[in-house]
Amino acid sequence: MDEYSQGWKDFFGNWPGDMPRRGVLVTSFDEQILFTGFLTSASFLLIERRAPDSVGGRMVMLPYDKISALKVTEVVKLKAFRAIGFEGALTHE
C-alpha cells in the first residue's frame, strides 16, 4: 500500500472519537458520496450512504487509493483534529 492510501487507512482506522462518523467522501471517480457511517478493512473502506443512489446502492466498498478527499459536514472542535496530528492555527482561533 502506498503512503497516500496508508494515510487514508490510518485516518479512518483512527477516526477521532469527538467527530461524528459522517461526512462527504470525494472519490477519484469525481463522485461525492454523503455517508452516515463506515467500516474499515486492510484494503477497503465500506461506507453507508444516507439514501440509496440512482441504482439503489446503499453501501460502497472503496479501495483507499480511490479516496480523493473528505468533506467534514459537522461542526468539529479543533482538538479532534489535533489528536490525529494536525498542527497550527486557523484564522478564527
PyMOL Python script that loads the backbone (N, CA, C, O; Angstrom):
from pymol import cmd

cmd.read_pdbstr("""\
ATOM      1  N   MET A   1       0.853  -1.174   0.000  1.00  0.00           N
ATOM      2  CA  MET A   1       0.000   0.000   0.000  1.00  0.00           C
ATOM      3  C   MET A   1       0.896   1.234   0.000  1.00  0.00           C
ATOM      4  O   MET A   1       1.840   1.326   0.785  1.00  0.00           O
ATOM      5  N   ASP A   2       0.592   2.184  -0.890  1.00  0.00           N
ATOM      6  CA  ASP A   2       1.413   3.392  -0.953  1.00  0.00           C
ATOM      7  C   ASP A   2       1.113   4.319   0.231  1.00  0.00           C
ATOM      8  O   ASP A   2       0.146   4.117   0.967  1.00  0.00           O
ATOM      9  N   GLU A   3       1.948   5.323   0.395  1.00  0.00           N
ATOM     10  CA  GLU A   3       1.840   6.233   1.540  1.00  0.00           C
ATOM     11  C   GLU A   3       0.504   6.983   1.550  1.00  0.00           C
ATOM     12  O   GLU A   3      -0.088   7.202   2.607  1.00  0.00           O
ATOM     13  N   TYR A   4       0.039   7.374   0.360  1.00  0.00           N
ATOM     14  CA  TYR A   4      -1.235   8.087   0.228  1.00  0.00           C
ATOM     15  C   TYR A   4      -2.390   7.224   0.735  1.00  0.00           C
ATOM     16  O   TYR A   4      -3.197   7.670   1.551  1.00  0.00           O
ATOM     17  N   SER A   5      -2.460   5.991   0.247  1.00  0.00           N
ATOM     18  CA  SER A   5      -3.517   5.067   0.667  1.00  0.00           C
ATOM     19  C   SER A   5      -3.415   4.757   2.149  1.00  0.00           C
ATOM     20  O   SER A   5      -4.428   4.686   2.845  1.00  0.00           O
ATOM     21  N   GLN A   6      -2.202   4.573   2.629  1.00  0.00           N
ATOM     22  CA  GLN A   6      -1.984   4.273   4.043  1.00  0.00           C
ATOM     23  C   GLN A   6      -2.465   5.427   4.921  1.00  0.00           C
ATOM     24  O   GLN A   6      -2.991   5.205   6.012  1.00  0.00           O
ATOM     25  N   GLY A   7      -2.286   6.652   4.446  1.00  0.00           N
ATOM     26  CA  GLY A   7      -2.759   7.814   5.194  1.00  0.00           C
ATOM     27  C   GLY A   7      -4.268   7.785   5.393  1.00  0.00           C
ATOM     28  O   GLY A   7      -4.756   8.046   6.493  1.00  0.00           O
ATOM     29  N   TRP A   8      -5.015   7.467   4.326  1.00  0.00           N
ATOM     30  CA  TRP A   8      -6.469   7.361   4.453  1.00  0.00           C
ATOM     31  C   TRP A   8      -6.857   6.194   5.351  1.00  0.00           C
ATOM     32  O   TRP A   8      -7.758   6.315   6.181  1.00  0.00           O
ATOM     33  N   LYS A   9      -6.187   5.085   5.187  1.00  0.00           N
ATOM     34  CA  LYS A   9      -6.476   3.915   6.031  1.00  0.00           C
ATOM     35  C   LYS A   9      -6.254   4.263   7.501  1.00  0.00           C
ATOM     36  O   LYS A   9      -7.084   3.942   8.351  1.00  0.00           O
ATOM     37  N   ASP A  10      -5.142   4.916   7.794  1.00  0.00           N
ATOM     38  CA  ASP A  10      -4.834   5.306   9.175  1.00  0.00           C
ATOM     39  C   ASP A  10      -5.864   6.298   9.708  1.00  0.00           C
ATOM     40  O   ASP A  10      -6.292   6.192  10.858  1.00  0.00           O
ATOM     41  N   PHE A  11      -6.261   7.258   8.882  1.00  0.00           N
ATOM     42  CA  PHE A  11      -7.232   8.254   9.332  1.00  0.00           C
ATOM     43  C   PHE A  11      -8.563   7.597   9.685  1.00  0.00           C
ATOM     44  O   PHE A  11      -9.088   7.801  10.780  1.00  0.00           O
ATOM     45  N   PHE A  12      -9.106   6.811   8.760  1.00  0.00           N
ATOM     46  CA  PHE A  12     -10.399   6.181   9.028  1.00  0.00           C
ATOM     47  C   PHE A  12     -10.299   5.144  10.141  1.00  0.00           C
ATOM     48  O   PHE A  12     -11.252   4.957  10.897  1.00  0.00           O
ATOM     49  N   GLY A  13      -9.167   4.472  10.252  1.00  0.00           N
ATOM     50  CA  GLY A  13      -8.970   3.494  11.317  1.00  0.00           C
ATOM     51  C   GLY A  13      -8.816   4.117  12.691  1.00  0.00           C
ATOM     52  O   GLY A  13      -9.056   3.461  13.704  1.00  0.00           O
ATOM     53  N   ASN A  14      -8.415   5.392  12.729  1.00  0.00           N
ATOM     54  CA  ASN A  14      -8.227   6.114  13.995  1.00  0.00           C
ATOM     55  C   ASN A  14      -9.126   7.348  14.045  1.00  0.00           C
ATOM     56  O   ASN A  14      -8.736   8.388  14.577  1.00  0.00           O
ATOM     57  N   TRP A  15     -10.303   7.228  13.499  1.00  0.00           N
ATOM     58  CA  TRP A  15     -11.258   8.336  13.431  1.00  0.00           C
ATOM     59  C   TRP A  15     -11.410   8.960  14.810  1.00  0.00           C
ATOM     60  O   TRP A  15     -11.621   8.240  15.786  1.00  0.00           O
ATOM     61  N   PRO A  16     -11.309  10.291  14.913  1.00  0.00           N
ATOM     62  CA  PRO A  16     -11.407  10.942  16.222  1.00  0.00           C
ATOM     63  C   PRO A  16     -12.738  10.640  16.917  1.00  0.00           C
ATOM     64  O   PRO A  16     -13.800  10.732  16.301  1.00  0.00           O
ATOM     65  N   GLY A  17     -12.673  10.286  18.182  1.00  0.00           N
ATOM     66  CA  GLY A  17     -13.870   9.959  18.936  1.00  0.00           C
ATOM     67  C   GLY A  17     -14.839  11.117  19.079  1.00  0.00           C
ATOM     68  O   GLY A  17     -16.043  10.902  19.222  1.00  0.00           O
ATOM     69  N   ASP A  18     -14.324  12.360  19.041  1.00  0.00           N
ATOM     70  CA  ASP A  18     -15.169  13.548  19.183  1.00  0.00           C
ATOM     71  C   ASP A  18     -15.816  13.979  17.868  1.00  0.00           C
ATOM     72  O   ASP A  18     -16.518  14.989  17.824  1.00  0.00           O
ATOM     73  N   MET A  19     -15.586  13.225  16.806  1.00  0.00           N
ATOM     74  CA  MET A  19     -16.057  13.621  15.484  1.00  0.00           C
ATOM     75  C   MET A  19     -17.133  12.636  15.017  1.00  0.00           C
ATOM     76  O   MET A  19     -16.883  11.431  14.976  1.00  0.00           O
ATOM     77  N   PRO A  20     -18.333  13.132  14.663  1.00  0.00           N
ATOM     78  CA  PRO A  20     -19.368  12.228  14.158  1.00  0.00           C
ATOM     79  C   PRO A  20     -18.866  11.456  12.936  1.00  0.00           C
ATOM     80  O   PRO A  20     -18.127  11.998  12.114  1.00  0.00           O
ATOM     81  N   ARG A  21     -19.270  10.195  12.823  1.00  0.00           N
ATOM     82  CA  ARG A  21     -18.789   9.320  11.745  1.00  0.00           C
ATOM     83  C   ARG A  21     -19.619   9.513  10.476  1.00  0.00           C
ATOM     84  O   ARG A  21     -20.184   8.562   9.937  1.00  0.00           O
ATOM     85  N   ARG A  22     -19.681  10.747  10.016  1.00  0.00           N
ATOM     86  CA  ARG A  22     -20.399  11.062   8.784  1.00  0.00           C
ATOM     87  C   ARG A  22     -19.727  12.241   8.090  1.00  0.00           C
ATOM     88  O   ARG A  22     -18.982  13.008   8.701  1.00  0.00           O
ATOM     89  N   GLY A  23     -20.012  12.360   6.800  1.00  0.00           N
ATOM     90  CA  GLY A  23     -19.429  13.427   6.010  1.00  0.00           C
ATOM     91  C   GLY A  23     -19.665  13.164   4.534  1.00  0.00           C
ATOM     92  O   GLY A  23     -20.607  12.464   4.162  1.00  0.00           O
ATOM     93  N   VAL A  24     -18.812  13.724   3.703  1.00  0.00           N
ATOM     94  CA  VAL A  24     -18.880  13.525   2.259  1.00  0.00           C
ATOM     95  C   VAL A  24     -17.520  13.034   1.797  1.00  0.00           C
ATOM     96  O   VAL A  24     -16.501  13.689   2.020  1.00  0.00           O
ATOM     97  N   LEU A  25     -17.512  11.883   1.157  1.00  0.00           N
ATOM     98  CA  LEU A  25     -16.282  11.311   0.624  1.00  0.00           C
ATOM     99  C   LEU A  25     -16.189  11.656  -0.854  1.00  0.00           C
ATOM    100  O   LEU A  25     -17.123  11.397  -1.613  1.00  0.00           O
ATOM    101  N   VAL A  26     -15.077  12.234  -1.265  1.00  0.00           N
ATOM    102  CA  VAL A  26     -14.835  12.556  -2.668  1.00  0.00           C
ATOM    103  C   VAL A  26     -13.907  11.480  -3.213  1.00  0.00           C
ATOM    104  O   VAL A  26     -12.858  11.200  -2.633  1.00  0.00           O
ATOM    105  N   THR A  27     -14.303  10.880  -4.336  1.00  0.00           N
ATOM    106  CA  THR A  27     -13.519   9.783  -4.903  1.00  0.00           C
ATOM    107  C   THR A  27     -12.757  10.237  -6.144  1.00  0.00           C
ATOM    108  O   THR A  27     -13.024  11.300  -6.704  1.00  0.00           O
ATOM    109  N   SER A  28     -11.816   9.420  -6.553  1.00  0.00           N
ATOM    110  CA  SER A  28     -11.059   9.711  -7.772  1.00  0.00           C
ATOM    111  C   SER A  28     -11.920   9.516  -9.021  1.00  0.00           C
ATOM    112  O   SER A  28     -11.478   9.809 -10.132  1.00  0.00           O
ATOM    113  N   PHE A  29     -13.150   9.021  -8.840  1.00  0.00           N
ATOM    114  CA  PHE A  29     -14.104   8.888  -9.948  1.00  0.00           C
ATOM    115  C   PHE A  29     -14.946  10.161 -10.089  1.00  0.00           C
ATOM    116  O   PHE A  29     -15.933  10.173 -10.824  1.00  0.00           O
ATOM    117  N   ASP A  30     -14.558  11.232  -9.385  1.00  0.00           N
ATOM    118  CA  ASP A  30     -15.295  12.504  -9.358  1.00  0.00           C
ATOM    119  C   ASP A  30     -16.707  12.337  -8.806  1.00  0.00           C
ATOM    120  O   ASP A  30     -17.639  13.017  -9.236  1.00  0.00           O
ATOM    121  N   GLU A  31     -16.851  11.438  -7.865  1.00  0.00           N
ATOM    122  CA  GLU A  31     -18.135  11.215  -7.206  1.00  0.00           C
ATOM    123  C   GLU A  31     -18.038  11.740  -5.777  1.00  0.00           C
ATOM    124  O   GLU A  31     -17.005  11.590  -5.124  1.00  0.00           O
ATOM    125  N   GLN A  32     -19.098  12.345  -5.301  1.00  0.00           N
ATOM    126  CA  GLN A  32     -19.175  12.787  -3.913  1.00  0.00           C
ATOM    127  C   GLN A  32     -20.252  11.954  -3.236  1.00  0.00           C
ATOM    128  O   GLN A  32     -21.411  11.960  -3.651  1.00  0.00           O
ATOM    129  N   ILE A  33     -19.856  11.239  -2.190  1.00  0.00           N
ATOM    130  CA  ILE A  33     -20.758  10.307  -1.525  1.00  0.00           C
ATOM    131  C   ILE A  33     -21.021  10.785  -0.104  1.00  0.00           C
ATOM    132  O   ILE A  33     -20.116  10.811   0.730  1.00  0.00           O
ATOM    133  N   LEU A  34     -22.262  11.163   0.163  1.00  0.00           N
ATOM    134  CA  LEU A  34     -22.680  11.529   1.506  1.00  0.00           C
ATOM    135  C   LEU A  34     -22.807  10.237   2.307  1.00  0.00           C
ATOM    136  O   LEU A  34     -23.536   9.329   1.908  1.00  0.00           O
ATOM    137  N   PHE A  35     -22.098  10.148   3.441  1.00  0.00           N
ATOM    138  CA  PHE A  35     -22.150   8.906   4.217  1.00  0.00           C
ATOM    139  C   PHE A  35     -22.532   9.167   5.663  1.00  0.00           C
ATOM    140  O   PHE A  35     -22.321  10.253   6.203  1.00  0.00           O
ATOM    141  N   THR A  36     -23.107   8.123   6.279  1.00  0.00           N
ATOM    142  CA  THR A  36     -23.570   8.219   7.667  1.00  0.00           C
ATOM    143  C   THR A  36     -22.859   7.231   8.578  1.00  0.00           C
ATOM    144  O   THR A  36     -23.158   7.165   9.770  1.00  0.00           O
ATOM    145  N   GLY A  37     -21.935   6.473   8.041  1.00  0.00           N
ATOM    146  CA  GLY A  37     -21.168   5.520   8.830  1.00  0.00           C
ATOM    147  C   GLY A  37     -20.206   4.775   7.927  1.00  0.00           C
ATOM    148  O   GLY A  37     -20.320   4.830   6.702  1.00  0.00           O
ATOM    149  N   PHE A  38     -19.252   4.075   8.539  1.00  0.00           N
ATOM    150  CA  PHE A  38     -18.272   3.341   7.744  1.00  0.00           C
ATOM    151  C   PHE A  38     -17.640   2.230   8.568  1.00  0.00           C
ATOM    152  O   PHE A  38     -17.675   2.237   9.798  1.00  0.00           O
ATOM    153  N   LEU A  39     -17.066   1.281   7.852  1.00  0.00           N
ATOM    154  CA  LEU A  39     -16.252   0.213   8.423  1.00  0.00           C
ATOM    155  C   LEU A  39     -14.936   0.194   7.668  1.00  0.00           C
ATOM    156  O   LEU A  39     -14.886   0.575   6.498  1.00  0.00           O
ATOM    157  N   THR A  40     -13.872  -0.246   8.321  1.00  0.00           N
ATOM    158  CA  THR A  40     -12.562  -0.325   7.674  1.00  0.00           C
ATOM    159  C   THR A  40     -12.111  -1.775   7.586  1.00  0.00           C
ATOM    160  O   THR A  40     -12.509  -2.616   8.392  1.00  0.00           O
ATOM    161  N   SER A  41     -11.278  -2.049   6.599  1.00  0.00           N
ATOM    162  CA  SER A  41     -10.591  -3.338   6.494  1.00  0.00           C
ATOM    163  C   SER A  41      -9.164  -3.042   6.049  1.00  0.00           C
ATOM    164  O   SER A  41      -8.786  -1.880   5.898  1.00  0.00           O
ATOM    165  N   ALA A  42      -8.388  -4.069   5.843  1.00  0.00           N
ATOM    166  CA  ALA A  42      -6.995  -3.883   5.444  1.00  0.00           C
ATOM    167  C   ALA A  42      -6.867  -3.164   4.102  1.00  0.00           C
ATOM    168  O   ALA A  42      -5.906  -2.424   3.891  1.00  0.00           O
ATOM    169  N   SER A  43      -7.817  -3.370   3.196  1.00  0.00           N
ATOM    170  CA  SER A  43      -7.702  -2.820   1.847  1.00  0.00           C
ATOM    171  C   SER A  43      -8.824  -1.884   1.427  1.00  0.00           C
ATOM    172  O   SER A  43      -8.670  -1.114   0.479  1.00  0.00           O
ATOM    173  N   PHE A  44      -9.969  -1.945   2.136  1.00  0.00           N
ATOM    174  CA  PHE A  44     -11.150  -1.214   1.687  1.00  0.00           C
ATOM    175  C   PHE A  44     -11.809  -0.428   2.808  1.00  0.00           C
ATOM    176  O   PHE A  44     -11.693  -0.752   3.990  1.00  0.00           O
ATOM    177  N   LEU A  45     -12.507   0.621   2.384  1.00  0.00           N
ATOM    178  CA  LEU A  45     -13.399   1.373   3.260  1.00  0.00           C
ATOM    179  C   LEU A  45     -14.816   1.052   2.795  1.00  0.00           C
ATOM    180  O   LEU A  45     -15.120   1.167   1.608  1.00  0.00           O
ATOM    181  N   LEU A  46     -15.677   0.653   3.716  1.00  0.00           N
ATOM    182  CA  LEU A  46     -17.079   0.379   3.414  1.00  0.00           C
ATOM    183  C   LEU A  46     -17.888   1.527   4.000  1.00  0.00           C
ATOM    184  O   LEU A  46     -17.909   1.720   5.216  1.00  0.00           O
ATOM    185  N   ILE A  47     -18.549   2.285   3.141  1.00  0.00           N
ATOM    186  CA  ILE A  47     -19.317   3.430   3.626  1.00  0.00           C
ATOM    187  C   ILE A  47     -20.799   3.201   3.376  1.00  0.00           C
ATOM    188  O   ILE A  47     -21.203   2.598   2.382  1.00  0.00           O
ATOM    189  N   GLU A  48     -21.593   3.703   4.312  1.00  0.00           N
ATOM    190  CA  GLU A  48     -23.045   3.606   4.219  1.00  0.00           C
ATOM    191  C   GLU A  48     -23.595   4.959   3.795  1.00  0.00           C
ATOM    192  O   GLU A  48     -23.337   5.979   4.434  1.00  0.00           O
ATOM    193  N   ARG A  49     -24.353   4.951   2.714  1.00  0.00           N
ATOM    194  CA  ARG A  49     -24.989   6.179   2.231  1.00  0.00           C
ATOM    195  C   ARG A  49     -26.197   6.517   3.099  1.00  0.00           C
ATOM    196  O   ARG A  49     -26.813   5.638   3.702  1.00  0.00           O
ATOM    197  N   ARG A  50     -26.515   7.783   3.150  1.00  0.00           N
ATOM    198  CA  ARG A  50     -27.714   8.209   3.875  1.00  0.00           C
ATOM    199  C   ARG A  50     -28.972   7.769   3.121  1.00  0.00           C
ATOM    200  O   ARG A  50     -29.976   7.406   3.735  1.00  0.00           O
ATOM    201  N   ALA A  51     -28.909   7.803   1.805  1.00  0.00           N
ATOM    202  CA  ALA A  51     -30.021   7.363   0.957  1.00  0.00           C
ATOM    203  C   ALA A  51     -29.433   6.587  -0.216  1.00  0.00           C
ATOM    204  O   ALA A  51     -28.296   6.845  -0.613  1.00  0.00           O
ATOM    205  N   PRO A  52     -30.178   5.653  -0.773  1.00  0.00           N
ATOM    206  CA  PRO A  52     -29.647   4.892  -1.916  1.00  0.00           C
ATOM    207  C   PRO A  52     -29.342   5.801  -3.106  1.00  0.00           C
ATOM    208  O   PRO A  52     -29.965   6.849  -3.275  1.00  0.00           O
ATOM    209  N   ASP A  53     -28.376   5.387  -3.925  1.00  0.00           N
ATOM    210  CA  ASP A  53     -28.086   6.149  -5.140  1.00  0.00           C
ATOM    211  C   ASP A  53     -29.133   5.820  -6.208  1.00  0.00           C
ATOM    212  O   ASP A  53     -30.118   5.143  -5.916  1.00  0.00           O
ATOM    213  N   SER A  54     -28.931   6.290  -7.436  1.00  0.00           N
ATOM    214  CA  SER A  54     -29.929   6.146  -8.503  1.00  0.00           C
ATOM    215  C   SER A  54     -30.193   4.700  -8.915  1.00  0.00           C
ATOM    216  O   SER A  54     -31.224   4.415  -9.523  1.00  0.00           O
ATOM    217  N   VAL A  55     -29.280   3.786  -8.595  1.00  0.00           N
ATOM    218  CA  VAL A  55     -29.500   2.367  -8.914  1.00  0.00           C
ATOM    219  C   VAL A  55     -29.786   1.540  -7.662  1.00  0.00           C
ATOM    220  O   VAL A  55     -29.793   0.310  -7.714  1.00  0.00           O
ATOM    221  N   GLY A  56     -30.018   2.210  -6.546  1.00  0.00           N
ATOM    222  CA  GLY A  56     -30.394   1.519  -5.317  1.00  0.00           C
ATOM    223  C   GLY A  56     -29.251   1.152  -4.395  1.00  0.00           C
ATOM    224  O   GLY A  56     -29.470   0.518  -3.363  1.00  0.00           O
ATOM    225  N   GLY A  57     -28.031   1.540  -4.747  1.00  0.00           N
ATOM    226  CA  GLY A  57     -26.874   1.208  -3.911  1.00  0.00           C
ATOM    227  C   GLY A  57     -26.877   1.986  -2.605  1.00  0.00           C
ATOM    228  O   GLY A  57     -26.915   3.217  -2.608  1.00  0.00           O
ATOM    229  N   ARG A  58     -26.836   1.272  -1.497  1.00  0.00           N
ATOM    230  CA  ARG A  58     -26.836   1.924  -0.188  1.00  0.00           C
ATOM    231  C   ARG A  58     -25.449   1.906   0.456  1.00  0.00           C
ATOM    232  O   ARG A  58     -25.155   2.742   1.310  1.00  0.00           O
ATOM    233  N   MET A  59     -24.603   0.972   0.058  1.00  0.00           N
ATOM    234  CA  MET A  59     -23.245   0.889   0.609  1.00  0.00           C
ATOM    235  C   MET A  59     -22.246   0.889  -0.540  1.00  0.00           C
ATOM    236  O   MET A  59     -22.533   0.405  -1.635  1.00  0.00           O
ATOM    237  N   VAL A  60     -21.067   1.443  -0.266  1.00  0.00           N
ATOM    238  CA  VAL A  60     -20.000   1.496  -1.263  1.00  0.00           C
ATOM    239  C   VAL A  60     -18.731   0.946  -0.632  1.00  0.00           C
ATOM    240  O   VAL A  60     -18.331   1.380   0.449  1.00  0.00           O
ATOM    241  N   MET A  61     -18.098  -0.009  -1.305  1.00  0.00           N
ATOM    242  CA  MET A  61     -16.807  -0.544  -0.877  1.00  0.00           C
ATOM    243  C   MET A  61     -15.759   0.075  -1.793  1.00  0.00           C
ATOM    244  O   MET A  61     -15.791  -0.121  -3.008  1.00  0.00           O
ATOM    245  N   LEU A  62     -14.837   0.820  -1.205  1.00  0.00           N
ATOM    246  CA  LEU A  62     -13.898   1.615  -1.985  1.00  0.00           C
ATOM    247  C   LEU A  62     -12.472   1.358  -1.524  1.00  0.00           C
ATOM    248  O   LEU A  62     -12.195   1.432  -0.327  1.00  0.00           O
ATOM    249  N   PRO A  63     -11.546   1.052  -2.457  1.00  0.00           N
ATOM    250  CA  PRO A  63     -10.144   0.929  -2.053  1.00  0.00           C
ATOM    251  C   PRO A  63      -9.625   2.294  -1.589  1.00  0.00           C
ATOM    252  O   PRO A  63     -10.036   3.330  -2.113  1.00  0.00           O
ATOM    253  N   TYR A  64      -8.738   2.290  -0.624  1.00  0.00           N
ATOM    254  CA  TYR A  64      -8.227   3.542  -0.060  1.00  0.00           C
ATOM    255  C   TYR A  64      -7.578   4.434  -1.111  1.00  0.00           C
ATOM    256  O   TYR A  64      -7.623   5.658  -0.983  1.00  0.00           O
ATOM    257  N   ASP A  65      -6.977   3.853  -2.148  1.00  0.00           N
ATOM    258  CA  ASP A  65      -6.299   4.682  -3.152  1.00  0.00           C
ATOM    259  C   ASP A  65      -7.270   5.423  -4.072  1.00  0.00           C
ATOM    260  O   ASP A  65      -6.837   6.230  -4.894  1.00  0.00           O
ATOM    261  N   LYS A  66      -8.558   5.166  -3.951  1.00  0.00           N
ATOM    262  CA  LYS A  66      -9.564   5.870  -4.756  1.00  0.00           C
ATOM    263  C   LYS A  66     -10.212   7.023  -3.994  1.00  0.00           C
ATOM    264  O   LYS A  66     -11.106   7.689  -4.516  1.00  0.00           O
ATOM    265  N   ILE A  67      -9.763   7.260  -2.761  1.00  0.00           N
ATOM    266  CA  ILE A  67     -10.269   8.386  -1.983  1.00  0.00           C
ATOM    267  C   ILE A  67      -9.464   9.630  -2.352  1.00  0.00           C
ATOM    268  O   ILE A  67      -8.234   9.624  -2.301  1.00  0.00           O
ATOM    269  N   SER A  68     -10.175  10.697  -2.723  1.00  0.00           N
ATOM    270  CA  SER A  68      -9.512  11.957  -3.059  1.00  0.00           C
ATOM    271  C   SER A  68      -9.558  12.956  -1.917  1.00  0.00           C
ATOM    272  O   SER A  68      -8.586  13.673  -1.677  1.00  0.00           O
ATOM    273  N   ALA A  69     -10.683  13.010  -1.210  1.00  0.00           N
ATOM    274  CA  ALA A  69     -10.836  13.992  -0.136  1.00  0.00           C
ATOM    275  C   ALA A  69     -11.978  13.585   0.778  1.00  0.00           C
ATOM    276  O   ALA A  69     -12.812  12.747   0.435  1.00  0.00           O
ATOM    277  N   LEU A  70     -11.991  14.198   1.942  1.00  0.00           N
ATOM    278  CA  LEU A  70     -13.075  14.036   2.898  1.00  0.00           C
ATOM    279  C   LEU A  70     -13.600  15.422   3.237  1.00  0.00           C
ATOM    280  O   LEU A  70     -12.835  16.294   3.650  1.00  0.00           O
ATOM    281  N   LYS A  71     -14.890  15.627   3.068  1.00  0.00           N
ATOM    282  CA  LYS A  71     -15.522  16.883   3.467  1.00  0.00           C
ATOM    283  C   LYS A  71     -16.195  16.652   4.815  1.00  0.00           C
ATOM    284  O   LYS A  71     -17.018  15.749   4.961  1.00  0.00           O
ATOM    285  N   VAL A  72     -15.843  17.460   5.782  1.00  0.00           N
ATOM    286  CA  VAL A  72     -16.424  17.366   7.121  1.00  0.00           C
ATOM    287  C   VAL A  72     -17.683  18.221   7.127  1.00  0.00           C
ATOM    288  O   VAL A  72     -17.622  19.422   6.866  1.00  0.00           O
ATOM    289  N   THR A  73     -18.820  17.608   7.425  1.00  0.00           N
ATOM    290  CA  THR A  73     -20.104  18.308   7.350  1.00  0.00           C
ATOM    291  C   THR A  73     -20.643  18.722   8.715  1.00  0.00           C
ATOM    292  O   THR A  73     -21.683  19.375   8.798  1.00  0.00           O
ATOM    293  N   GLU A  74     -19.959  18.354   9.766  1.00  0.00           N
ATOM    294  CA  GLU A  74     -20.390  18.674  11.129  1.00  0.00           C
ATOM    295  C   GLU A  74     -19.449  19.718  11.723  1.00  0.00           C
ATOM    296  O   GLU A  74     -18.318  19.878  11.266  1.00  0.00           O
ATOM    297  N   VAL A  75     -19.921  20.416  12.734  1.00  0.00           N
ATOM    298  CA  VAL A  75     -19.047  21.311  13.487  1.00  0.00           C
ATOM    299  C   VAL A  75     -18.190  20.428  14.384  1.00  0.00           C
ATOM    300  O   VAL A  75     -18.710  19.673  15.206  1.00  0.00           O
ATOM    301  N   VAL A  76     -16.875  20.527  14.219  1.00  0.00           N
ATOM    302  CA  VAL A  76     -15.940  19.681  14.969  1.00  0.00           C
ATOM    303  C   VAL A  76     -14.923  20.580  15.655  1.00  0.00           C
ATOM    304  O   VAL A  76     -14.357  21.474  15.026  1.00  0.00           O
ATOM    305  N   LYS A  77     -14.694  20.351  16.918  1.00  0.00           N
ATOM    306  CA  LYS A  77     -13.696  21.138  17.653  1.00  0.00           C
ATOM    307  C   LYS A  77     -12.299  20.791  17.156  1.00  0.00           C
ATOM    308  O   LYS A  77     -12.023  19.647  16.795  1.00  0.00           O
ATOM    309  N   LEU A  78     -11.431  21.782  17.143  1.00  0.00           N
ATOM    310  CA  LEU A  78     -10.075  21.595  16.628  1.00  0.00           C
ATOM    311  C   LEU A  78      -9.294  20.540  17.393  1.00  0.00           C
ATOM    312  O   LEU A  78      -8.391  19.921  16.831  1.00  0.00           O
ATOM    313  N   LYS A  79      -9.618  20.319  18.659  1.00  0.00           N
ATOM    314  CA  LYS A  79      -8.887  19.309  19.429  1.00  0.00           C
ATOM    315  C   LYS A  79      -9.044  17.920  18.812  1.00  0.00           C
ATOM    316  O   LYS A  79      -8.157  17.081  18.965  1.00  0.00           O
ATOM    317  N   ALA A  80     -10.144  17.664  18.124  1.00  0.00           N
ATOM    318  CA  ALA A  80     -10.324  16.372  17.462  1.00  0.00           C
ATOM    319  C   ALA A  80      -9.300  16.200  16.343  1.00  0.00           C
ATOM    320  O   ALA A  80      -8.765  15.109  16.149  1.00  0.00           O
ATOM    321  N   PHE A  81      -9.029  17.274  15.610  1.00  0.00           N
ATOM    322  CA  PHE A  81      -8.049  17.211  14.530  1.00  0.00           C
ATOM    323  C   PHE A  81      -6.624  17.184  15.075  1.00  0.00           C
ATOM    324  O   PHE A  81      -5.754  16.511  14.524  1.00  0.00           O
ATOM    325  N   ARG A  82      -6.398  17.908  16.140  1.00  0.00           N
ATOM    326  CA  ARG A  82      -5.058  17.905  16.743  1.00  0.00           C
ATOM    327  C   ARG A  82      -4.714  16.525  17.293  1.00  0.00           C
ATOM    328  O   ARG A  82      -3.550  16.123  17.288  1.00  0.00           O
ATOM    329  N   ALA A  83      -5.721  15.805  17.764  1.00  0.00           N
ATOM    330  CA  ALA A  83      -5.494  14.465  18.311  1.00  0.00           C
ATOM    331  C   ALA A  83      -4.986  13.494  17.251  1.00  0.00           C
ATOM    332  O   ALA A  83      -4.383  12.474  17.585  1.00  0.00           O
ATOM    333  N   ILE A  84      -5.224  13.800  15.980  1.00  0.00           N
ATOM    334  CA  ILE A  84      -4.742  12.917  14.915  1.00  0.00           C
ATOM    335  C   ILE A  84      -3.575  13.525  14.143  1.00  0.00           C
ATOM    336  O   ILE A  84      -3.240  13.072  13.048  1.00  0.00           O
ATOM    337  N   GLY A  85      -2.960  14.559  14.726  1.00  0.00           N
ATOM    338  CA  GLY A  85      -1.713  15.055  14.169  1.00  0.00           C
ATOM    339  C   GLY A  85      -1.729  16.396  13.469  1.00  0.00           C
ATOM    340  O   GLY A  85      -0.672  16.869  13.052  1.00  0.00           O
ATOM    341  N   PHE A  86      -2.886  17.034  13.319  1.00  0.00           N
ATOM    342  CA  PHE A  86      -2.910  18.345  12.678  1.00  0.00           C
ATOM    343  C   PHE A  86      -2.306  19.379  13.617  1.00  0.00           C
ATOM    344  O   PHE A  86      -2.504  19.329  14.831  1.00  0.00           O
ATOM    345  N   GLU A  87      -1.562  20.326  13.029  1.00  0.00           N
ATOM    346  CA  GLU A  87      -0.870  21.352  13.802  1.00  0.00           C
ATOM    347  C   GLU A  87      -1.189  22.726  13.232  1.00  0.00           C
ATOM    348  O   GLU A  87      -1.716  22.848  12.127  1.00  0.00           O
ATOM    349  N   GLY A  88      -0.861  23.755  14.002  1.00  0.00           N
ATOM    350  CA  GLY A  88      -1.030  25.125  13.533  1.00  0.00           C
ATOM    351  C   GLY A  88      -2.284  25.751  14.090  1.00  0.00           C
ATOM    352  O   GLY A  88      -2.913  25.218  15.005  1.00  0.00           O
ATOM    353  N   ALA A  89      -2.646  26.903  13.519  1.00  0.00           N
ATOM    354  CA  ALA A  89      -3.810  27.656  13.974  1.00  0.00           C
ATOM    355  C   ALA A  89      -4.670  28.028  12.776  1.00  0.00           C
ATOM    356  O   ALA A  89      -4.167  28.219  11.669  1.00  0.00           O
ATOM    357  N   LEU A  90      -5.962  28.126  13.011  1.00  0.00           N
ATOM    358  CA  LEU A  90      -6.887  28.609  11.996  1.00  0.00           C
ATOM    359  C   LEU A  90      -7.202  30.065  12.292  1.00  0.00           C
ATOM    360  O   LEU A  90      -6.962  30.535  13.405  1.00  0.00           O
ATOM    361  N   THR A  91      -7.727  30.774  11.328  1.00  0.00           N
ATOM    362  CA  THR A  91      -7.940  32.208  11.482  1.00  0.00           C
ATOM    363  C   THR A  91      -8.952  32.565  12.557  1.00  0.00           C
ATOM    364  O   THR A  91      -8.877  33.660  13.115  1.00  0.00           O
ATOM    365  N   HIS A  92      -9.887  31.693  12.866  1.00  0.00           N
ATOM    366  CA  HIS A  92     -10.906  32.030  13.868  1.00  0.00           C
ATOM    367  C   HIS A  92     -10.518  31.642  15.288  1.00  0.00           C
ATOM    368  O   HIS A  92     -11.329  31.796  16.201  1.00  0.00           O
ATOM    369  N   GLU A  93      -9.322  31.150  15.500  1.00  0.00           N
ATOM    370  CA  GLU A  93      -8.884  30.769  16.849  1.00  0.00           C
ATOM    371  C   GLU A  93      -8.547  31.986  17.667  1.00  0.00           C
ATOM    372  O   GLU A  93      -8.160  31.861  18.829  1.00  0.00           O
TER     373      GLU A  93
END
""", "prot")
cmd.dss("prot")
cmd.show_as("cartoon", "prot")
cmd.util.cbc("prot")
cmd.orient("prot")
